[in-house]
Amino acid sequence: MKVLVADKISPKGVAFLRQQPGFEVIEAYGSAPAKVLELVRDVHAIAVRSETKITAEVFAAAPQLKVVGRAGVGVDNVDVEAATNHGVVVMNTPAGNTTATAELTFTHILCGARPVPQAAASMKAGQWDRKSFSGMELFRKTLGIVGLGRIGGEVAKRAQAFGMRVLAYDPYLAPSRAKAMQVEGVALDELLRQSDYITVHMPLTEDTRYMIDEAAFEKCRKGVRIFNCARGGIIKESALVAALKSGQVAAAGLDVFEEEPLAKDSELRQLPNVVLTPHLGASTAEAQESVGMEIAEQIADVLNGGVIRNAVNVPSIDAATMRVLGPYLDLGAKLGTLVQQIAPAQVAQLRITYWGKLVELDVNAVTRSIERGFLRRISGEEVNFVNAPVMIERLGIRAEVVKSTDDSGYSELIQVEAVAPEGKVYSAAGTLIGKGNQPRIVNINGREVEVAAEGKLLVLENVDQPGMVGTIGTILGRANVNIADMSLSRLTPGATAYMVVRVDTEPADNARKEIKGHPAIKMAKFVHL
């Protein structure tokens, strides 16, 4: 088995691969794209960090390639869709940088409380200025953590050790989990109002982009201190600059930015009350050794026919089974993300039911695809087919799989139900239709519909009255939004009806507000599949 180590990983990881019987290891750091295409012709595995791009051309040039391992979290430099099309497993190491990032975050928090970097620069300049660098204590102050995942949880532990009160906002975290961690779970607005220090630990998604913007800063205490070692774009940089200049924000610490590297003329570089680091979250010897060893072990396991860990595309299933289940993996992922977007943030149970020929198959891969789809907008790039069940459990959600022999009306059907804590059920069901096995959504919240499981959907519940189709069409038309197709459903005339509209582009905010504000509209959800 030939392994190409395209980017420099821990020497211990390389040594581990060389020790594997039958392995040949090629170290080719910093190779040009043309050289990479030449090297991959007969390799079975590639190990990368973030420098080397593993493109569709690379996969096409590597017929024997079985696995690509990324020593780190993000896989932006790997064309995952191309990998899946070529049957190549893509893996990452999501847990290897937890401690390093948590410690860097707390370093920024300490520097926000005591301006050590500024004082050190003053001393290096030959000054002795004690008056300009007065600070604050962390003891008995309130830290607000936005996102209480692995890293957020580690930051909470360190804050508690300093005697801080810890608030946490995480809409998907069960109250029992917050209680076990001895933090106070609160709404985001409450966290903004009460916190002396705020740190963000969310993935960057459509929902979290610019989560901390001008409106958020206005809700904060004057003199709040804010930190981001997660992803650039969660904090709106222009809003942060304005808040720092006005004194609404007393200090900030950033390791990540909307555009990286940070522009040389960025205003953030000019502000004295900001500490900046160049994306050093995982840059410790221990973290790099950890992810290097971890990815080496994962690659060896795959090539030796063992378990696949931290796969970000498809689970390990044989080719014959993949031909049968492949279309259902896509359908399941779409149903999972659809239900997550129409359900409330707090979910107690995720129930998945299979009918038809799926009852006779091992649908574990499909179940994990559904769970990954459900978590996609919650956990971002950290979620994969391997850890999806664990992350569902970590959120306090009970997962249940049912294989039904009842007549569903379809030759095969998948239904996904999210059960809220008070018992209300939010659901979607889908099947495959036609020669091309096209995924279709055939039921939403108990209403029969039929719409392609792709693109952007506007899901509406409205009073069943004349003119609603025209009303929605007119609003979307004024917003220059083209309708691809539409499905209508009602249980009884004159009650409520469902309208599912697939559109080519997302309606602007004013169009969405107009739809939601219409007196006949009972529910309006815009869904990205």
C-alpha positions in Angstrom: 0.0 0.0 0.0 1.4 3.3 -1.1 0.7 6.4 1.1 1.5 9.9 -0.1 2.1 12.4 2.8 1.5 15.6 0.8 1.7 18.1 3.7 4.0 18.0 6.7 2.4 16.1 9.6 3.9 14.9 12.9 7.1 12.9 12.4 5.6 10.3 14.7 2.6 10.0 12.4 4.9 9.4 9.4 7.0 6.9 11.4 3.8 5.0 12.4 2.8 4.6 8.8 6.3 3.4 7.8 6.1 0.8 10.5 3.0 -0.8 9.0 3.8 -4.0 7.1 3.5 -3.6 3.4 3.3 0.2 3.5 5.4 2.5 1.3 5.4 6.1 2.4 6.2 9.0 0.1 6.9 12.4 1.7 6.3 15.2 -0.9 5.8 18.4 1.0 5.0 21.5 -0.9 4.6 19.8 -4.3 3.1 21.8 -7.2 -0.3 20.7 -8.4 1.2 19.1 -11.5 3.6 17.1 -9.4 0.7 15.9 -7.1 -1.1 14.6 -10.2 2.0 12.7 -11.1 2.5 11.2 -7.6 -1.1 10.0 -7.1 -1.2 7.7 -10.0 -0.6 4.6 -7.9 -1.2 5.7 -4.3 -3.8 4.2 -2.0 -3.9 7.0 0.5 -3.1 10.7 0.8 -2.4 12.6 4.1 -2.8 16.3 4.0 -3.1 19.3 6.2 -4.5 22.5 4.6 -1.9 23.4 2.0 -2.3 20.7 -0.7 -5.5 20.8 -2.8 -7.0 17.4 -3.5 -9.2 18.4 -6.4 -11.5 16.4 -8.8 -8.5 16.1 -11.1 -6.5 14.4 -8.4 -9.2 11.9 -7.8 -9.5 11.2 -11.5 -5.8 10.6 -11.7 -5.7 8.2 -8.8 -7.6 5.0 -9.7 -6.2 3.1 -6.7 -7.0 5.8 -4.1 -9.0 4.6 -1.2 -8.7 7.3 1.5 -7.7 10.9 2.0 -6.9 11.9 5.6 -6.9 15.5 6.7 -4.8 16.2 9.8 -7.2 18.8 11.2 -10.9 19.7 11.1 -11.8 21.6 8.0 -11.7 19.7 4.6 -12.1 22.8 2.4 -9.0 21.8 0.4 -10.5 18.4 -0.5 -13.3 18.0 -3.1 -15.5 15.8 -1.0 -18.1 15.4 -3.7 -15.5 14.2 -6.2 -14.1 11.8 -3.5 -17.6 10.3 -3.0 -18.1 9.9 -6.7 -14.8 8.0 -6.9 -15.6 5.9 -3.9 -12.8 7.5 -1.8 -13.3 7.9 2.0 -12.4 11.4 3.3 -11.5 11.6 7.0 -10.6 14.4 9.4 -9.5 14.7 13.0 -12.2 16.9 14.7 -11.1 16.3 18.3 -7.3 16.8 18.1 -7.3 20.6 18.6 -9.8 20.9 21.4 -7.4 21.6 24.2 -5.2 23.9 22.1 -8.1 26.0 21.0 -9.7 26.2 24.4 -6.3 27.3 25.9 -5.8 29.9 23.2 -9.3 31.2 23.8 -8.6 31.6 27.5 -5.3 33.3 26.7 -7.3 35.9 24.8 -9.7 36.2 27.6 -6.8 36.9 30.1 -5.3 39.4 27.6 -8.6 41.1 27.4 -8.8 41.4 31.1 -5.1 42.4 31.6 -3.5 44.2 28.6 -0.3 42.2 28.7 0.5 42.3 25.0 0.2 46.1 25.0 2.2 46.5 28.1 4.9 44.2 26.8 5.1 46.2 23.6 5.4 49.4 25.7 8.3 47.9 27.7 10.1 46.8 24.5 9.8 50.4 23.3 11.7 51.6 26.4 8.8 52.9 28.3 7.7 52.4 31.9 4.0 53.2 31.8 2.0 51.6 34.6 -1.0 53.9 34.5 -2.1 53.1 30.9 -2.4 49.3 31.4 -4.7 48.9 34.3 -6.9 45.8 34.0 -9.7 43.8 35.5 -10.0 40.6 37.5 -11.9 37.6 36.1 -13.0 36.5 39.6 -16.8 36.8 40.0 -17.2 38.2 36.5 -19.7 36.6 34.1 -18.5 34.8 31.0 -21.0 34.1 28.2 -20.2 31.1 26.0 -22.0 31.0 22.6 -21.9 27.4 21.7 -21.2 24.7 24.3 -19.7 22.0 22.3 -16.3 20.3 22.9 -14.2 23.5 22.9 -16.9 25.6 24.6 -17.2 23.0 27.3 -13.4 23.1 27.9 -13.4 26.9 28.1 -16.3 26.7 30.7 -14.1 24.4 32.9 -11.3 26.9 32.8 -13.5 29.8 33.6 -15.0 28.0 36.6 -11.5 27.4 37.9 -11.0 31.2 37.8 -14.2 31.7 39.9 -16.3 33.0 37.0 -20.0 32.6 36.6 -20.7 30.9 33.3 -23.7 31.4 31.0 -24.1 29.4 27.9 -26.3 29.9 24.8 -26.7 26.8 22.6 -30.2 26.3 21.2 -29.6 22.6 20.6 -28.2 21.7 24.0 -30.5 19.8 26.4 -31.0 21.5 29.8 -29.7 18.4 31.6 -26.4 18.7 29.8 -26.0 22.3 30.9 -26.8 21.4 34.4 -24.3 18.6 34.4 -21.6 21.1 33.3 -22.7 23.5 36.0 -23.4 26.3 33.6 -26.6 28.4 33.2 -28.3 27.8 29.9 -29.9 31.1 28.7 -31.3 32.7 25.5 -28.8 34.7 23.4 -30.3 38.0 24.3 -30.0 37.2 28.0 -26.4 36.2 27.6 -25.6 39.4 25.7 -27.2 41.5 28.5 -25.6 39.8 31.4 -22.1 38.9 30.3 -18.9 40.8 31.1 -16.9 38.6 28.7 -18.3 36.8 25.6 -16.6 34.0 23.6 -18.1 32.3 20.6 -17.7 28.6 19.7 -20.2 27.9 17.0 -19.5 26.5 13.5 -19.9 29.0 10.7 -23.3 28.3 9.1 -26.1 30.3 7.4 -27.6 30.6 10.9 -24.5 31.7 12.7 -23.0 34.1 10.2 -22.9 37.6 11.7 -24.6 36.2 14.8 -22.8 39.0 16.7 -23.6 42.2 14.8 -24.6 45.8 15.5 -27.9 44.8 17.1 -26.1 42.3 19.3 -23.5 44.8 20.5 -26.3 47.2 21.4 -27.8 44.6 23.8 -24.4 44.1 25.6 -23.3 45.8 28.7 -21.1 48.8 28.0 -17.5 47.8 28.3 -18.1 44.1 27.4 -15.0 42.1 26.2 -15.5 39.7 23.3 -13.4 36.9 21.8 -13.5 34.6 18.7 -11.2 31.6 18.2 -13.8 29.6 16.3 -14.6 30.8 12.8 -14.3 34.2 11.1 -17.7 35.6 10.2 -19.6 34.8 13.4 -18.7 38.2 14.6 -19.3 41.0 12.1 -16.0 42.8 11.9 -17.3 46.2 10.8 -19.8 46.1 13.7 -17.0 45.1 16.1 -14.7 48.0 14.9 -17.5 50.5 15.5 -18.3 49.1 18.9 -14.6 49.2 19.9 -14.3 52.8 18.8 -17.4 53.9 20.7 -16.3 52.1 23.9 -19.4 49.7 23.8 -16.8 47.0 23.6 -13.8 47.6 25.8 -11.5 44.9 24.4 -11.5 42.1 21.9 -9.3 39.1 21.0 -9.5 37.4 17.6 -7.7 34.4 16.1 -10.0 34.1 13.1 -11.3 36.6 10.5 -13.8 37.0 7.8 -11.1 37.0 5.2 -7.7 35.3 5.9 -5.0 36.3 5.9 -6.3 39.6 7.5 -5.8 42.5 5.1 -2.8 44.7 6.0 -4.9 47.8 6.0 -7.7 46.3 8.3 -8.9 48.7 10.9 -8.6 45.9 13.4 -4.8 46.2 13.2 -4.9 49.9 14.2 -7.0 49.6 17.4 -5.1 49.5 20.6 -7.7 47.5 22.5 -7.6 44.5 20.2 -5.3 41.4 20.4 -4.9 39.6 17.1 -3.3 36.2 16.4 -3.0 34.6 12.9 -5.3 31.6 13.3 -3.2 29.8 15.8 -6.0 27.7 17.4 -4.4 24.3 16.6 -0.8 25.6 16.5 0.7 23.7 19.5 3.2 20.9 19.3 0.8 18.7 21.2 -2.1 19.4 18.9 -0.1 18.9 15.7 1.3 15.7 17.1 -2.1 14.5 18.1 -3.8 15.1 14.7 -0.7 13.7 12.9 -0.8 10.5 14.9 -4.6 10.3 14.7 -4.8 10.6 10.9 -1.9 8.2 10.5 -3.8 5.6 12.6 -7.1 6.2 10.8 -5.4 5.8 7.4 -3.7 2.6 8.5 -7.1 1.2 9.8 -8.7 1.8 6.4 -5.9 0.3 4.3 -5.8 -2.7 6.7 -9.5 -3.3 6.3 -10.4 -2.1 9.8 -13.0 0.5 11.0 -13.4 3.9 9.4 -13.3 6.7 11.9 -14.3 10.4 11.3 -15.4 9.9 7.7 -17.0 13.1 6.3 -18.6 11.6 3.2 -19.8 8.0 3.1 -19.5 5.1 5.6 -17.7 1.8 4.8 -20.1 -0.4 2.8 -19.4 -2.8 0.0 -19.9 -1.9 -3.6 -23.0 -4.0 -4.1 -24.8 -2.5 -1.1 -23.7 0.9 -2.1 -25.4 0.5 -5.4 -28.7 -0.2 -3.6 -28.4 2.3 -0.7 -26.6 5.1 -2.5 -29.7 7.0 -3.6 -31.2 6.6 -0.1 -28.2 8.2 1.5 -28.9 11.5 -0.4 -32.7 11.2 0.3 -32.0 10.6 4.0 -29.7 13.6 4.3 -32.3 15.8 2.7 -35.1 14.6 5.0 -32.9 15.1 8.1 -32.0 18.7 7.2 -35.6 19.5 6.2 -37.0 18.3 9.5 -34.3 20.1 11.5 -35.3 23.4 9.8 -39.1 23.0 10.3 -38.8 21.7 13.9 -38.0 23.9 17.0 -34.4 24.1 18.3 -35.2 21.9 21.3 -35.9 18.3 20.2 -36.3 15.3 22.6 -36.5 12.5 20.1 -35.6 11.7 16.5 -37.6 8.9 15.1 -36.8 7.3 11.7 -39.2 4.8 10.1 -38.5 2.6 7.1 -41.1 0.8 4.9 -40.9 -1.5 1.9 -37.7 -3.2 0.7 -35.6 -1.0 3.0 -37.0 -3.2 5.9 -34.9 -6.1 4.6 -31.7 -4.1 4.2 -29.0 -2.9 6.7 -30.0 0.7 6.7 -27.4 1.9 9.3 -25.7 4.0 6.7 -29.0 5.6 5.7 -29.8 6.3 9.4 -26.4 8.0 9.9 -27.0 10.0 6.8 -30.3 11.2 8.2 -28.7 12.1 11.5 -25.8 13.9 9.7 -28.3 15.8 7.7 -30.2 16.8 10.8 -27.0 18.0 12.5 -25.5 19.8 9.4 -26.8 23.3 10.3 -26.2 22.7 14.0 -22.7 21.2 14.2 -21.2 22.3 10.9 -18.1 20.5 9.6 -17.5 18.6 12.9 -20.4 16.1 12.1 -19.8 13.0 10.0 -21.2 9.6 9.5 -19.2 8.1 12.4 -19.9 10.7 15.1 -23.4 11.7 14.2 -25.0 9.2 16.7 -22.8 10.4 19.4 -23.5 14.1 18.7 -27.2 13.4 18.6 -26.9 11.7 22.1 -24.7 14.6 23.3 -27.6 17.0 22.5 -29.9 15.0 24.7 -31.9 13.7 21.7 -33.1 10.0 21.9 -32.8 8.4 18.5 -35.2 5.6 17.5 -35.3 3.5 14.3 -38.5 1.6 13.3 -38.9 -0.9 10.4 -42.5 -1.1 9.6 -44.4 -3.8 7.6 -47.5 -1.7 7.4 -48.7 -0.5 4.0 -47.3 3.0 3.4 -48.8 3.3 0.0 -45.2 3.4 -1.5 -42.9 0.6 -2.5 -40.3 2.1 -0.2 -40.6 5.1 2.1 -38.5 6.9 4.7 -40.1 9.1 7.4 -38.2 11.3 9.8 -39.9 12.7 12.9 -38.6 15.2 15.4 -40.5 15.1 18.6 -40.4 18.3 20.7 -40.2 18.1 24.5 -43.9 18.8 24.9 -44.7 15.9 22.4 -45.5 17.8 19.2 -44.2 16.0 16.1 -42.6 17.6 13.1 -42.1 15.3 10.2 -41.1 14.7 6.6 -41.3 11.6 4.4 -39.7 10.8 1.1 -39.2 8.2 -1.6 -37.4 7.6 -4.9 -39.3 8.1 -8.1 -38.6 7.3 -11.8 -35.8 5.5 -13.6 -33.2 7.8 -12.2 -34.3 7.2 -8.6 -35.0 10.9 -8.1 -35.5 11.7 -4.4 -38.9 13.2 -3.7 -40.6 14.6 -0.6 -44.1 13.2 -0.4 -45.2 14.3 3.1 -44.5 17.2 5.4 -46.1 17.3 8.9 -48.8 14.8 7.9 -49.8 16.6 4.7 -49.3 14.9 1.4 -47.1 16.9 -1.0 -44.8 16.1 -3.9 -41.7 18.1 -4.5 -38.1 17.4 -5.6 -35.8 17.0 -2.7 -33.3 19.6 -3.8 -32.6 23.3 -3.7 -34.6 25.8 -1.8 -38.1 25.3 -0.4 -40.7 27.7 1.0 -42.9 25.6 3.3 -46.2 27.4 4.2 -49.2 26.6 6.2 -52.1 28.9 5.4 -55.8 29.4 5.8 -57.5 27.6 3.0 -59.0 30.5 1.2 -59.1 31.7 -2.5 -56.2 33.7 -3.9 -53.4 32.3 -1.7 -51.4 30.8 -4.6 -51.6 34.1 -6.5 -50.7 36.1 -3.4 -47.5 34.1 -2.8 -46.7 34.1 -6.5 -47.1 37.9 -6.6 -44.8 38.5 -3.6 -42.1 36.2 -5.0 -42.5 37.8 -8.4 -42.0 41.3 -7.0 -38.9 40.0 -5.3 -37.6 38.6 -8.6 -37.8 35.0 -7.3 -38.6 32.4 -9.9 -40.8 29.4 -8.8 -39.4 26.0 -10.0 -42.5 24.0 -8.9 -45.2 24.0 -6.3 -47.2 21.4 -4.4 -50.6 22.1 -2.6 -52.2 20.0 0.1 -55.2 20.3 2.5 -57.1 17.9 4.8 -60.5 19.5 4.7 -61.8 22.5 2.7 -61.8 25.8 4.5 -59.4 24.7 7.3 -55.7 25.1 6.7 -53.6 24.1 3.7 -50.0 23.4 3.0 -48.1 25.0 0.1 -44.5 23.9 -0.7 -42.8 26.1 -3.2 -39.4 25.3 -4.7 -37.6 28.4 -5.8 -34.5 29.2 -7.7 -33.2 31.9 -5.4 -33.7 32.8 -1.8 -36.3 35.6 -1.2 -35.0 38.8 0.2 -35.8 39.7 3.8 -38.5 42.1 2.9 -40.3 39.4 0.8 -40.0 36.9 3.6 -41.4 39.3 6.1 -44.3 40.1 3.9 -45.1 36.4 3.5 -44.8 35.8 7.3 -46.9 38.9 8.0 -49.8 38.0 5.8 -52.8 37.4 8.1 -53.7 34.1 6.3 -50.2 32.6 6.8 -50.0 30.4 9.9 -46.4 29.1 9.4 -43.7 30.0 7.0 -40.3 28.3 6.8 -37.6 28.8 4.3 -35.6 25.5 3.9 -32.2 24.9 2.3 -31.7 21.2 1.2 
